[in-house]
Amino acid sequence: MAILATNAFETYGKTLEDLEVVPVNEAAAAVVAIKAAASGKKVLVMAVGLTMRAAGTLSFRLIDNTVITGPMEFVEGGGFALANTGVPHFFSTTGGGLELSIGVSGADGFVTILEVQP
């Protein structure tokens, strides 16, 4: 996966209004579709804020189960946040959708994405 180290808004001619905030509100282990695959489109993860309802794992992956982050282990009430800096934290392949896998327990929060045409 290539690294995108430039401002995504400038690179793709997008604005803050183009951001999509996907809520996460899962009471138990689940796979959450963040964005379905779209031909010729790439999903950039611009910001994340997630907390766990109980001890468990979180991982981001493509819809075809290709691992992006690998499982991250959290204690009950634990979580993490990634601020929107304009540079994506990670992204899908072109034409690939994005999922959040929640293992063992539930999770709450959001994932902010930007869908672009590379």
C-alpha positions in Angstrom: 0.0 0.0 0.0 1.5 3.3 -1.1 1.8 6.1 1.4 -0.1 9.3 0.7 1.9 12.1 2.5 0.2 15.1 1.1 -3.0 17.0 2.0 -5.8 14.9 0.6 -8.1 17.9 0.3 -5.6 19.7 -2.0 -4.6 16.5 -3.9 -8.2 15.5 -4.7 -9.8 18.9 -4.9 -12.1 18.1 -1.9 -13.4 20.2 1.0 -14.5 19.6 4.6 -18.1 19.3 3.2 -17.0 16.1 1.4 -16.1 14.3 4.6 -18.5 11.5 5.7 -18.8 10.6 9.4 -19.8 7.0 9.9 -21.2 6.3 13.4 -20.2 3.1 15.2 -22.6 1.9 17.9 -22.3 -1.8 18.3 -23.3 -3.6 21.5 -21.4 -6.8 20.8 -18.7 -8.2 18.5 -19.5 -7.3 14.9 -18.2 -6.3 11.5 -19.2 -2.8 10.6 -19.2 -1.8 6.9 -17.6 1.7 6.9 -18.0 2.1 3.1 -19.0 -0.3 0.4 -16.7 -0.9 -2.5 -17.1 1.5 -5.4 -15.5 1.0 -8.8 -12.6 3.4 -9.3 -12.9 4.9 -5.8 -10.6 4.9 -2.8 -11.7 5.4 0.8 -9.4 7.5 2.9 -9.7 7.3 6.7 -9.3 10.9 7.9 -10.2 10.6 11.6 -11.3 8.0 14.1 -12.6 8.0 17.6 -13.5 4.7 19.2 -14.0 3.2 22.6 -14.7 -0.3 23.8 -17.7 -1.4 25.9 -15.6 -4.2 27.3 -12.2 -5.7 26.7 -11.8 -6.7 23.1 -10.1 -5.9 19.8 -10.6 -3.5 16.8 -9.1 -3.9 13.3 -9.7 -2.2 10.0 -9.7 -4.3 6.9 -10.9 -4.3 3.3 -14.2 -5.9 2.5 -12.2 -8.9 0.9 -10.7 -9.4 4.5 -7.3 -8.0 3.6 -5.9 -6.7 6.9 -5.1 -3.0 7.1 -4.3 -2.5 10.8 -4.3 -5.9 12.4 -6.1 -6.4 15.7 -5.5 -3.8 18.3 -6.3 -4.9 21.9 -8.2 -2.7 24.3 -9.4 -2.9 27.9 -12.9 -2.0 28.9 -13.5 1.7 28.3 -10.2 1.9 26.4 -10.0 3.4 22.9 -8.2 5.7 20.6 -8.6 8.8 18.5 -6.9 9.9 15.3 -7.4 13.6 14.5 -8.1 14.9 11.0 -4.9 16.5 9.9 -5.7 16.5 6.1 -3.4 13.5 5.6 -5.2 10.2 5.7 -4.2 7.7 8.4 -4.7 4.8 6.1 -6.8 4.0 3.0 -8.4 1.3 0.9 -7.2 0.0 -2.4 -8.9 1.5 -5.5 -12.3 -0.1 -5.8 -12.0 -1.6 -2.3 -14.5 -1.1 0.5 -13.6 -0.7 4.1 -14.8 -2.5 7.3 -14.2 -2.3 11.0 -14.0 -5.6 12.8 -14.9 -5.5 16.5 -13.8 -8.6 18.4 -15.2 -9.9 21.7 -17.1 -6.8 22.8 -19.0 -3.8 21.4 -17.6 -0.4 20.5 -18.9 3.1 20.1 -17.6 6.2 18.2 -17.1 7.3 14.7 -14.9 6.9 11.6 -14.5 9.9 9.3 -13.8 9.1 5.7 -13.2 10.8 2.4 -14.1 9.0 -0.8 -11.9 10.0 -3.8 -11.2 9.1 -7.4 -7.5 8.5 -7.6 
